Amino acid sequence: MIVIPVLLVSLVESKLVLPAHLKHIRLHGETRRGGCTQLQERLANLLDRTFRRLYRPILERALTQRYLTVAVFLAALMIIGSVVYAGHIRSIFFPRVQSEVARATLVMPIGTHFSVTRKYVAQMAEAAESLRAQYINPATGQSIIKDILATAGSVGSGHPQSHLGRVMFEIVSPEERELPVTSSQLVRAWRKRIGSIPGAKELTFRAEIGRRGDPIDIQLIGDDLDALQQLAQRVKAHLRGYQGVFDISDSFDAGKQEVQLRLKPGAEFLGLRVADLAQQVRQGFFGAEVQRIQRGREDVRVMVRYPQAERSSFGYLDSMLVRTASGHELPFFEVADVTLRQGLADIRRVNRRWTVSVIADVNKDKANAAAINADLRDYVAELVAPYPGVRFKMAGEAQDQADSVTSLRIGLLIVLFAIYALLAIPFKSYVQPLVVMSVIPFGWAGAVLGHAIMGMSLSIFSLLGMLALTGVVVNDSLVLIDFVNRYVASGRDIDEAVRKAGEDRLRAILLTSLTTFAGLMPLMLAKSTQAQFLIPMGVSLGFGVLFATFVTLLLIPVALLILEDGVRASQAVRRLLAVD
């Protein structure tokens, strides 16, 4: 949203404002030149001679052996693509941007007393305090950990729950941090100091920004809850075999003990339903409201239920009388069975079917989350095959990545078609736009090389930068082909026109690309937290433009001569056919 208005304003400036400024420049008749002007001219001439002295023999050799040159470029492109495909340059969907706040969330079994949760939260806070005492900024003498907040009985929102707790601390921003330590390293040291908490269901640590979903999230969907629980346990056991996978858990939250009622087959013929049975049991043991009495500003509810002596034990259910639809009363044990088992804390359904999610985190510096998800997809498909009513779905980052890649593909097709149409109209040709656009894949290859040089992984932001790069790298080749067309229109031979255009536009093309790269350097070297999202885009643009520039200066002249060879060959074939 910022680049587009800037480009539109620069277009207006170049067509309306700049000509008015150039009108006042005296190109001839200037008698006196200052020292700065003379120095500037000498440097410009030196650079021009150097560029031409280096470029002319290389261009001549490339044009002479143009088919070999094209083969070399294509081979280099294929090698870079194979390196990415083989995983030698790691790719992650969403990069781990270091946050300035670290969090540890504790989840104990439901029903845990508040005092137990508070004791373990205090233990986590003490570990954070020891970190604050250890990591001292040598320049200021103060700790890089500023504030620590501990809460027990909640995780910051919702109703108080005694089994939840959280500890978080704020970290000095990276640009002000003298110690060579990252937020992830602090969290790893914090995790090690806390150790294992007895009875904890979950203990998760986060120190990153922009996390949308879990790196690994497998949804098991079916009608048999017991089967889903068994499958979830097997998936969790399989996940423990991957290096770099941690914080493995599932969404099955065991609740408190509950009484489950089930009607006997003969009870249905008496007109009983499970809802009727549950209502009578609730009214007998919990009570049924029969009246409300107003006392001042409050209501007093009058409840009717069994006496205390007849509802204090689970065994009194069997002696309870159940009323049927016809009004007859029967003993409970004759119409229903009762079991006592552990219930669920919450019920999760997808399209009205049970859903259990298995989630895990991945250390993206050591493991490839995309490769793990691909392997898990095959494993879980074989695992659920014997269960006809069970299916699975890859959620979390895997689903977000699939959706983002699909939208990027559609956007790329639209961009390529728009570029081709915009180039075909002024060129009045269907082939020359393809020659101009032939540098686009090499710009992407340059972006990949840039990530390798900077020691970065490819991410969704890198792909967005490559998408923006698609419309930028064609500028140099567009200018070069436009000059070739001008020289050909003036009567020059195509071979001479290609050489002349390459030499004349060499300095302009190089300076344009070098200034673009230099302008992106501050972004690529930035250390602030806010810039971490933009750095992959800057690397894609900067190195893509730089690499595509050198490719443009050689590949475009070679491609034009190969295109001319094709035209001459087709003309020769037509002449032969005409003679025959």
N, C-alpha and C positions, 0 to 999 in steps of 0.2 A: 504493500500500500504506500510505501514511501518512495521506492525506486521509480514507479510508474509516473507519479507527478513530476519527479525530478527530470526524467527523460523528456516529458512533454514540455517542461519549461525550457530545458536546454535546446529543444528543437525550435521553439519560438525565438530564443535568444540567438541561435545561429542563423536564422533566416531574416530576422528583423533588426536586432540590436547590433550584432557583430558587423554587418555591412556598413552601418552608420559609423562605427568606430574606424573601420578600415579606410573609409573615405578620406580621413584626415591624415593618413600616413603618406609621407613623401618617399616614393620608391626611387626617384631619379633626381639628379641635381643637388644631392646633399654633398656639401663641400667639406664639412668637418664631422669627424666621428670621434667619439670619446674613447677612453681606454677600455671601458666596460664593453662597449659595442665591438671593438676590435677583438677583445678576448673571447667574446661570445662567438664571433664569426670563426675564429681560429678553432675553437673547440667543436663547433658544428661541422666545419670542414674536415677536421681530424676524425670525428666519429663517422662522418659520411664516407670518407675514404677507407676507413677501417672496415666498416660494414660491407662496402662494395668489394674490397679486396678479398674478404673472407667468403662472401656470398656468391660472387660471380663464378668461381671455379666449381663450387659445390652444385650450383644450379645447372651449369653446363654439363657436368658429369651425370646429374640426375636426368636431364632431358635426353642425353645421348643414350643412356641405359634406362629408359623410362619404364619398361615392363619389369625389369629387375627391381627398380625403385618401388613400384606399386606392390610387388610381391613382398618386399622387406617390410613395408608399412603394414600390410595385411597380416604378416606373420607376427609382428610386434603386437598388433591389436589382439590377435588370437591368444598369444602368450599371456597378456595381461588379463584377458577374460578367463582363461583357464586357471590362472593363479587365484582369482576371486572365487571361481566355482569350486576349486579344490579346498578352499577355506584357509589358504595361507595368509590372506588378508581377512581378518575376522570381520564379521558383519553382525550387528545387533540391531534390533528394531528400535529400541529407545535407549539412548545412552544414560549411564548412571551419572547424573549431574550432582556434584557434591553439594549438600545442603549446609546451611549454617545453623541448623537445629538437628540434634540427634534425639531419637525417641526409642524407648523400650516399653513394650506393652505386655503386661502379665495377665493371663487368663487362667484362673483356677477353676476346678470343677464347680458347677452350679450348686449353691447351698453352702459354700465355704464361709466360715464365720469371718466377719470383718477384721477381727483382731489378727487372724492368721494372714490374711492378705496384706494388712498394714505392716506386719513384721517383715514380710518378704520385700515389700516396696521400700521399707527403710534400708534393707540390705542392698538393694539396687542403688539407692541414693548414696549410701556410703561408698560404694564402688565408684560412682561418679565424682564424689568429693576427693577420693584418692587420685583420680585422673587429673582433677583440677590442680592438685598440689604437685603433681609430677611434671606437667607440661607448662613450663613457664617461658614466656616470651623474653629472650635475652635483651632485647632493645628497650623494653619498658619495665621489665621485672614483674609483670603481671601475668596471670594464667591466660591461656588462649580460650579457656572455658569460662564464660562470664557468669551466667545465671543457671541455677538448677531448680527445677520444679518437680515435686513429687505429689501424686494424688492417689488415694486409695478409695475404693468404692465406686469408681467411675473411670471412664477414659476420655472425659472432656465433654460429653454430650449425652442426652437421654436421661432416663431415670437412674437413681443410684442403684448400683448392684454390688453386693459385698464381695463378689468373686473377681472383680476387675481392678486393675491398678496400672499406673503409668508413671514413668520418670522421664523427664526430658531436660536437656541442657542446651544453652546457646553457645555458639562457637564464634570466635573472631573471624571476620571475612578473610578470604584467601589473600587478597592484595595487602592486607595489614598484618599477615601472619608471617613471622620470621622463621618459625620452626618448620622444617620440611615434613610436615605431617598432614594427611588429608582427613576428612571427616570419616571416611570408611575405615581408615587405620585406627582412629579413635574408637569407633564402634567395635572393631574387632578386639581391641585391648579391653574395652568395657565388658564385652561379652565374656572374655576370658576371666576377668576378675569376679564377675557375678557367679560364674559356674552354673551348675545345675540346681534348680529349685525343686525340692521334693513335692510331688503331687501336682506340679504345674501342668495344665493341659497345653498351653502355648506360652512361649516367651519369644517375641519377635522384636527385631531391632531395625530401625529405619533411619537413614541419614542421606536422603536423596530427594530431588525435586521433580515434580511432574510425573510421578508414577501413576499410570492409569490402571493397569491390571497386573496380576501376578505373572511372572515369567512362565510358570507352569501352572495350568489350571485345566483339569480334566473333569468334566461333568458326566457322571454316571446316572442315567435316567431309566426308570423302570417301575413296575408295580409291586415287586417283592423287595421290601426293605431289608430283610435279612440277607438276600443275595447281593444287594447293593453294598451292604456293610462288608461282606466277605470280599467282594471285588475291590473295594476301597483299600482294605488291608493289604491285599496282594499288590496293588499298584504302589502303595507306600513302601512296601518292602522292596519292590523293583527300583524305585527312585533312590533308595539308599545306596544302590550300587554305582550311581553316577558320581564322578568327582566334581566338586564344586556346587553340588545341590544340597541345600540345607533348609531349615525351618519347614520341614515336611509335616503337613497336617491335613485334616479333612473337615468338612462342615457338619459332620454328625456330632451334635452336642447332646450328650446323655443328660437327662433331667432327673427329677426326683422319682422315688418309688410311687407307682400309681396302681390302682385297682382297675383291671380290665374285665369287662362283662361280655359274655357271649351266650346267646340264646341256644337252647337245645332244639333239635329238629322238630320235636312235637309241639314246642311252644308257639310256633308260627300259626298252627291250626287253631290256637285259642285266641288269635287276634292280637298277640303281643308283638311289639316292635322293640328294637334295641333302645330307641329314643324313649319309649314309655318306661322301660325297665330302669334306664339311667335316671329319669326324672323322679321315679318313686324312691330309688335309693338315695338320691340327693335330698329329697324332702324328708326322708326318715332320719338321716344322719346329720345333714347340715341344717335342714329346716325349710319350711315354706312360710312365706310372709302372708299373714292373714289380716293385718291391720297396722295402721300408722297412727300414733297418738302425738298431737302437737303439744310440746312442752316449751313454752317460751318461743325462742327462735329456732329450735331444733325439732327434728322428727324422731320419734322413738318407734322402732320397728318391732312388731310382735310376731315372733316366729314359733311355729308349732313343729315339734320333732320328738323323737323317742327320748325317754328319760336317760340321764347320764349313765345309769347302770346298764342300759341295753344298747348303747352305742360306743362304749369305750374300748371294744375289742373287735378285731377283724372277724372273729368267729361268730359274732351275732348276725352276720349276713345270712347264714344258712337258716336261721330260725325266723327270718323276716318273712312276712306274708306279702305276696305280690297279687295285686288286683288285676284280673283279665278284663277284656273288653265287655264281657257279659256281666261283670260285677262279681264274679266268684273270686275267692281268695285262695291262693295255693302257696305252699312253702317255696322259698326261693330256690332251694336245691333241686326242686322238681322241674323248674322251667329254665334254669340258667346255670352256667359254669362261671366261676370266678378265678382269676389268676392275678398274682401280685408280681409285677416286673417293673423294671426301670423304664421310665417314659422318655420322651424327647423334649428338649428345651425349646426347640422350634421346629416347625414343619416347612420344608422347602419343596416347592413343586414347580415344574415347567410343563405347561399345557396339561395341568391337572394330574401329573405323574410325579412320583417321588424322585427327588434329585439329591445326590450326594456329590459334593465337589472335593477333589483331591488337589491341594495347592502346595506349591513349594517355591522357594526363592533360589536364584542361581547367581553364583559369583561370576559375573560376566568377564572378569579379567582372566579367569582360568578355564571357563567352560563356554561352549557355544550353545546358547539357549535354543536357537533354531534347529540345530542338529539333534539336540535332545528331544525336542518336541516331535520332530520327524520320526525318530526311533520309537518314541512312546506311542505315536499314532498306530504304527504297525503292531506293537506289543499289545495295546489295549484292544485292537480289532480282533486279534487272535484270542484274547482273554474272554471277551464277551460273546464270542461265537457260540459256545454251548448254551447260552442263555437266550432263548428266542425273544423274551419280553424285555430285554435290556439293550439299550443302545448308549453310545457315548458321544460327546461333543468336546472339541478343543476350544476352550474359552481363554480369557485373559489376553496376554500379549499376542498369542498365536492368532486369535480371531481379529484383534486390532490390526495386526500386520497384514493379514489377508485382505481386510477391508481397505486398508491404506494403499496396498500395492495395486488393487483393482482400480481405485480412483486415480492413482498416478498413471496407470496405463492408459486410461481413458483420456486424462489430461495431456499425456504425451502425444497421443494420436491427433488430438485437436490442435496442439501446438505445431506439430510437423505439417499438418495439412494447411494451417494458416500461413506458416512460413513459405511453403511451396507456392501457395496461391499468390502471396505478396511478391515473391520473386519472379514468378512466371509472367506477371502482367508487364513490368517494365522491361524485362529481358526479351519478351515476345518469343520465348522458347520453352519447350517442355523438358529439354535435356540439361541446359545450363543451370537451372535451379537445383537439380540433383547433384551437379558438380559442386555447387556452393555448399550444399548440405552434407557433402561427403566428409567434411571435417568434424561433424557433430560427434560421431562415435569416438574420434580421437580426443575430442575435448573431454568426454566421459573417462577415457583411459587416463588422461592427464589428471583428472580428479582422483582416480583410484591411486595413481602414483603419489599424488600429494598427500593422501591419507597415510600411505606407507612411509613417506619421508617424515611426516609429522608424528608418526607412531600412534595414529588414531584408528579406530574401528569405523567401518561404514555403518551409518545409521539412517533413520528416516529423514533426518535433517540433511544428510549428505545427498540423498536422492532428491530432496527438494532443491538443493543447490544445483544439482545436475540438470533438473528440469528448467531452472532459470538460466543455466549455462547454455541450453539449447538455442535460445534466442540471441545470445551474445557472441558466440564463437563464429557465427556466419558473417559478422561485420567485416572482418579482414578479407575473407575470400570474396565477399560481395564487391568491395572496393577494387580488389585485384582484377576480377573478371570484368568489371565495368571499364577499367583502363585498357584491358586487352581489346575489348569491343571497340573502344574509341580508336585505338591504333589501327585495328583492322579496317574500320570505316574510313580512315584517312588514307588507305591504300597500302599499308604495310603488309608483308607476308605474316602468316600466323606464327611462324617460328620466331621471326624478329619481334613481333608484337608481344609474345609471351616473355621473351628475355627483357625487352625494354620496360614492360609494365612491372616485372619483378624488381628490377633495379631501381626504377623511379619511385615505387611505393614502399621500398624496403624500410627507409627510416621512419616514415609515417606509421607503418604497421607495427614496427618494433616499439616505437615510443608510445603508441596507444596502448599496447598490451603491457608494457613495463610499468607505465603509470597506473594502469588498472591494478596490477599486482601489488605495486607499492602502496596504493590506497587501501588495499585489503590487509596489508601486513599488520597494522595495529590491532585489527580484529582477530587475526589468527594467533597473535601472541598475547592476547588479553588473558588475565587471570581472574577477573571478577566473576562472581557467581552468575550474574545476569547475562554475561556474554557467552557462557558455555553452550547455550542452545544455538547460538549463531555461528560459533567457530566452525563446525562441520560445513555449513553453507559457504562460509568465507573460503575455506580450503578448497571446496569443489569449484567455486568460481575462480579463485586466484590461480591455482595450478592448472585448471582446465583451460583458461584463457592463455596462459603462458605456453603450455604444451601445444595447444592447437595453433598458436601463432607460427611456431617453427614448422609444423606440419603444413600449414597453409602456404608458406613461402616455397615449399618444394612440391607438395602433392598437387596443388591446384594447377600450376603450370604443366606438370606431367600429365594430369588428367585431361587438360585441354588439348595437348598434343595427341594423346591416345584417342580422344574423341575425334580429332581431325583425321587421324589415321583411319578410323572407322568410316568417316565420310568419304575419304579418298578410296578406300577399299570398295565401298558400296557403289561409288561412281564407276570404278573400273569394272565391276561385275555387270553393271547396267550396259556399259559400252560393249562388253563381250557378248552379252545377250542380244544387243541391238545388231551387232555384226552377224551373229548366227541367224 
